[in-house]
């Protein structure tokens, strides 16, 4: 409503941050990778969703200990975190899950038509253990289409000399609800 439109109007009247060039470069890279949709303007989003019926999260960046620059969606400033509620708790599966999963594979293979009569798990079904860092982990969790109007990021584009907006394809870092949503995946895998 009016509060969302007022927020956007006040945002686009602000001066760009000292990091505007670097933020814009990171956004362009995320657009190219498919994390964000094509940058657009306030007027185009007003046409798409209706004036006051969308609300962005301003972007800022932090430098991680490794030196990597990371975009953060300021969902607190955008008001998104204040209206997000979590009705569930994060469930972190125990390391015992791995042992139980291997035991289940072994059991299933024993009665499978692929069992060649030898004991154990065939070479092609051997478990492989390791750890992987999921790049853009939250970004791999899709946004509910009903929430597209509030999963929008905002930044100042120096080349265009104006604020730009982009719909996020996946959840964004900085949105408190993204933590619980992302951690639903281990819960689903454990339940399976």
N, C-alpha and C positions, 0 to 999 in steps of 0.2 A: 503494500500500500504506500501511503505517503512517506512513511519512515524509510522504506527501501529506496524510493526515488530521491529523498533528501540525502540519504547516505551517498548515493552515486553522484549526485550533483556536487556535494561537498568534496568528495574524493577527487573528481576531475578538475576542481578548482585549485587543488593543492599543487605546490611546486614539486618537481621530480626529486627523488632522492639522489644523493651523490653516487649511488650505485646503479643509476638508471641504465647506463650502457651495458654493464655486466648482466643485469637482470634481463634486459631485452635479448642479449645474446643467448642466455640460458633458456629463455622462453622459445626463441626460434629453434633451438636444438630440440626442445621437447615437442614442438609442433612437428618437426621433421620426423621424430621418432614415433609420432602418433599418440603421445600422452595428452596433448591439447589439440582442440580443433583449430581451424584457421582463425587468426585474430580478426576481431570485428569491432564495431563501434557501439556506443550507447544507443544511438538512434536505431540501429539494426536490431539490437536486443529488445528495445522497446516495441518494435514492430513484431518481433517473433513471439515474445512472452506477454507483452502489455506493459505499459508504463507503471513502474512500481511493483511489478510482479516477478522480478528477478533481483538477485542480490549477489554481488561479487565479494571475493576475498582478496584484498590487496596482497601483492607479492613483496617479499623482501628476501634477502639472502644472508646466509651465514657461511663462514669459512670453517670447514671441519679441521680437526687436528692433522689430517693427512694433507691439507692444503686444498682439497676439493671444495668447490663452491656449490652450495645446495640451495635450491629455491624452497622457500617456506610460504605457505598460504596462510595469511594472518586471519584465521577463522575467529579468533577472539575479537579482533578489531571489527571484522565484518558482522559480528553478532551471531555467527553460526554456532559456536561452541556453547553459547548461553542457552540456545533453544534446542540443543541436541540432548537427548536422554538415552541412557543405556539401561536396558531392561534385563541385561544378562551379564554374566561375569566371564572374564577371560579364563578359559580352561587350557592349561598347558599340559600336553600329554607327557607322561613319564617316559624315561628312556626304556622302561620295560615294554613299551609298545613295540619297539623294534624286535625284541625277542619273541613276543607273542605273534607278530606278523610273520616272522620266519617260520615259527612252529606251524602256523596255519598254512603257509605255502607248502611246507613239507608234508603235512597231513593231506592236503588237497592233491598234491602230486602223487601220493601213494595210491590213490584210487582213480587216478586219471588215465584215460586211454593213451596218454603220452608216456606213461611209466613203462620203461623197457625191462622191468623186472629187477633192476639193480636198486640197491638201497640209496636213499638220499635224493637230493634235488638234482635234476639234469643240469649240465653246464649252462645251457641257454636260460635257465630259470634261477641261476644263482643270484642271491641278493648282493647288492653293491652298497656299501655304507660310505657315507661321507657327509660333509656339510657344504652347503652352497649359500652364498649370499645372494639373495634375490634383489637384483637391481630394480629400483622403482617398485618395491614390493607392494605398497599401497596402490600405486598406479596400475597394477595388474588386476585389481579388483574393480569390476565395472560399476559405474554409477547407475542406480535405479533411474530409468527414464523419467519417472515422476519427479525426480530430484534435480534434473538437469538445470533448472532455472536458478538453483542455489549452489551449484557446483561449477561456478564460474570464477576465474581468476582475473585480476586487474593489475596493470603495470603501465608505466609511462614509456612510450615508444619515442626515443629521441629522433629517429629518422622521420616519423610522421608528425612529431611535435604535438602529440596528444596522447591521452590515455587510451589504451586498448584493452580489450576483454577477450577471453577465450574460454569456451566450455571445456571442462576437464573430461576426458574419456574414462578415467579411473579415479579412485579416491585420491585425495591430496594430502601431503605431509603438512601438518598444522591443524587439521580437523580432528578434534578429539574423538568423534564417532568412528573415524577411520581405524583406530587401534582395535576396537572391538570387532568391527566388520572384518578386518584382515585376519584376526585370530579365530574367526569362524572356520577357516579352512582346516587347521589342525583338528578342531573338534569334529568336523565332518569326516575327515580321514580316519580318526580314531573310532568313530561310530561305525564306519564301514567295516 
